[in-house]
Amino acid sequence: MIRLGVLGIGDLTEKMVRGLSRAGSATQCLLSPRNHDKAQALAEELGCAVLPSNQDVADAADVVLLGVRPAQLETLAQEVTLKPGQPLISVAGGVSVGELQRLFGAREYSRAMLSRASEINRSTVAVYPPGSIAEPLLAPLGNVVPLATEHEFELAMVGACMNGWFYFLIHELQQWLNEQGLPAERARELVFSSVEDCVAYSRYKATTPIDVLGRSIATPGTFTAQGLDVLRRHGGDAAWIAACEHVIAQLDPDRP
């Protein structure tokens, strides 16, 4: 059994711990006392251990999961000494391996990005570098996507932002249907089902480019094509790309 020391019990790491427990993973989670109420709730519900200090977590763990916010890393690095050779997995967004090495010294580093769906073992699990300890350890939380470079990983971070944006798109579509007279739960299910069948069919047609699939539906003269024309006239597609460009410019300003 691997002892995973979790430094920082925030919203994401809480979901990850719940997902590991739900999957029956052979991982014992040792929790930081910070955010005590969350940590204590996990301990009582799932049988995790809450240790007295961050240093106690690091001392007892085989692998450390870094779940604090980037602004808190400097302080954490000053108060915690990791064991020589102890692997560290970071879910702190936008913090490079080089910066982690500066703070915590030479060791095996992994960067991982997941979503709230970790809780139900359906998250995208982006991992850099490929072949690191993070892959098998976090695999129970969903679909592992190993990435060859940090630039690829930062692009996956943009993908994680897209995950959040999709909620708002789905909400707007559901809200419009509801305002037009469809009951809220029926509208919600209709939008969910539409998204799910689009993804399922795209996976089924894995060798066909997605825009080709779209054009096979939005043929000239159809209502789908008419609506697509309106979206493009209003800059719908351009707005999504602009949002992606804004985020990647902050995560990876020196991108190729």
Secondary structure, 3 states (H helix, E strand, C coil): CEEEEEECCCHHHHHHHHHHHHCCCCEEEEECCCCHHHHHHHHHHHCCEECCCHHHHHHHCCEEEECCCHHHHHHHHHHCCCCCCCCEEECCCCCCHHHHHHHHCCCCEEEEECCHHHHHCCEEEEEECCCCCHHHHHHHHEEEEECCCHHHHHHHHHHHHHHHHHHHHHHHHHHHHHHCCCCHHHHHHHHHHHHHHHHHHHHHCCCCCHHHHHHHHCCCCCHHHHHHHHHHHCCHHHHHHHHHHHHHHHHCCCCC
